[in-house]
């Protein structure tokens, strides 16, 4: 989880003129969604491992809140990166939705893995 946060921070520190890739808006939002889906998955897995008896809906909510907060901080960080717009609400929405999708995926996969492990 910490490594993921550092990768996001490092990527957000790259000035826009050094970024490779498409300038297409949809591609940018997809990048945000996918990167933060990984974060949502990692956060949910960490919460599930650390607090296995807490309700799954609470783990999901906390994971999404953590990732959404990190997404907002990332947008603020980009305000100080040359050539980056930062404070883009649409980027944050993509972060939030990606974090939610990753958290849901982790909850779903863990549920199936738990049933498989208890049967074995």
PLY file of the C-alpha trace (Angstrom):
ply
format ascii 1.0
element vertex 120
property float x
property float y
property float z
element edge 119
property int vertex1
property int vertex2
end_header
0.00 0.00 0.00
2.82 2.41 0.89
4.66 1.54 -2.32
1.49 2.25 -4.32
1.22 5.68 -2.64
4.83 6.50 -3.48
4.34 5.50 -7.12
1.29 7.78 -7.38
3.19 10.62 -5.70
6.19 10.16 -8.00
4.00 10.02 -11.12
2.22 13.20 -10.02
5.58 14.93 -9.62
6.51 14.52 -13.29
6.09 17.81 -15.18
3.64 17.63 -18.07
6.33 18.20 -20.73
8.09 15.00 -19.56
4.98 12.84 -19.63
4.60 10.39 -22.45
1.22 9.32 -23.65
-1.90 10.62 -25.22
-3.49 13.95 -24.44
-6.94 12.40 -24.86
-9.21 13.20 -21.93
-10.67 9.69 -21.82
-7.19 8.15 -21.60
-6.29 10.41 -18.66
-9.44 9.51 -16.76
-8.92 5.81 -17.48
-5.38 6.07 -16.10
-6.73 7.68 -12.94
-9.48 5.07 -12.62
-7.12 2.11 -13.06
-4.38 3.46 -10.77
-6.82 4.17 -7.97
-8.65 0.86 -8.51
-5.36 -0.79 -7.57
-5.25 1.44 -4.49
-8.82 0.54 -3.55
-8.04 -3.15 -3.90
-4.87 -2.82 -1.81
-6.57 -0.75 0.91
-9.45 -3.21 1.22
-7.08 -6.17 1.39
-5.01 -4.41 4.06
-8.10 -3.58 6.12
-9.42 -7.11 5.75
-6.10 -8.58 6.89
-5.71 -6.14 9.78
-9.31 -6.25 10.99
-10.74 -9.58 9.78
-13.72 -9.45 12.16
-14.91 -5.96 11.24
-17.96 -5.75 8.96
-17.16 -5.95 5.26
-19.25 -2.87 4.46
-17.15 -0.90 6.95
-13.90 -2.13 5.40
-15.22 -1.14 1.99
-16.32 2.32 3.15
-13.04 3.04 4.95
-11.00 1.87 1.94
-12.95 4.10 -0.46
-12.68 7.05 1.95
-8.91 6.55 2.26
-8.40 6.32 -1.50
-10.70 9.28 -2.23
-8.78 11.36 0.32
-5.47 10.37 -1.22
-6.87 11.27 -4.66
-7.81 14.73 -3.40
-4.35 15.21 -1.88
-2.81 14.05 -5.15
-4.78 16.69 -7.04
-3.54 19.36 -4.62
0.02 18.08 -5.03
-0.26 18.50 -8.81
-0.94 22.22 -8.34
2.76 22.53 -7.49
4.01 20.39 -10.38
5.07 22.42 -13.44
2.65 22.12 -16.33
0.11 20.03 -14.40
-3.36 21.45 -13.85
-4.11 19.92 -10.45
-7.33 20.35 -8.50
-9.21 18.72 -11.38
-12.52 17.52 -9.97
-12.98 15.09 -12.88
-9.64 13.46 -12.12
-10.73 13.13 -8.49
-14.05 11.59 -9.56
-12.12 9.04 -11.64
-9.90 8.38 -8.59
-12.95 7.94 -6.35
-14.76 5.64 -8.78
-11.61 3.61 -9.40
-11.02 3.27 -5.66
-14.61 2.11 -5.21
-14.31 -0.41 -8.04
-11.07 -1.80 -6.63
-12.55 -2.03 -3.13
-15.62 -3.84 -4.47
-13.43 -6.23 -6.44
-11.36 -7.00 -3.34
-14.51 -7.61 -1.28
-15.90 -9.91 -3.97
-12.68 -11.87 -4.49
-12.03 -12.23 -0.77
-15.55 -13.55 -0.26
-14.99 -16.24 -2.87
-11.52 -17.07 -1.57
-12.85 -17.39 1.99
-15.47 -19.94 0.87
-12.86 -21.86 -1.09
-10.39 -21.95 1.80
-13.00 -23.00 4.39
-14.11 -25.91 2.16
-10.60 -27.24 1.67
0 1
1 2
2 3
3 4
4 5
5 6
6 7
7 8
8 9
9 10
10 11
11 12
12 13
13 14
14 15
15 16
16 17
17 18
18 19
19 20
20 21
21 22
22 23
23 24
24 25
25 26
26 27
27 28
28 29
29 30
30 31
31 32
32 33
33 34
34 35
35 36
36 37
37 38
38 39
39 40
40 41
41 42
42 43
43 44
44 45
45 46
46 47
47 48
48 49
49 50
50 51
51 52
52 53
53 54
54 55
55 56
56 57
57 58
58 59
59 60
60 61
61 62
62 63
63 64
64 65
65 66
66 67
67 68
68 69
69 70
70 71
71 72
72 73
73 74
74 75
75 76
76 77
77 78
78 79
79 80
80 81
81 82
82 83
83 84
84 85
85 86
86 87
87 88
88 89
89 90
90 91
91 92
92 93
93 94
94 95
95 96
96 97
97 98
98 99
99 100
100 101
101 102
102 103
103 104
104 105
105 106
106 107
107 108
108 109
109 110
110 111
111 112
112 113
113 114
114 115
115 116
116 117
117 118
118 119
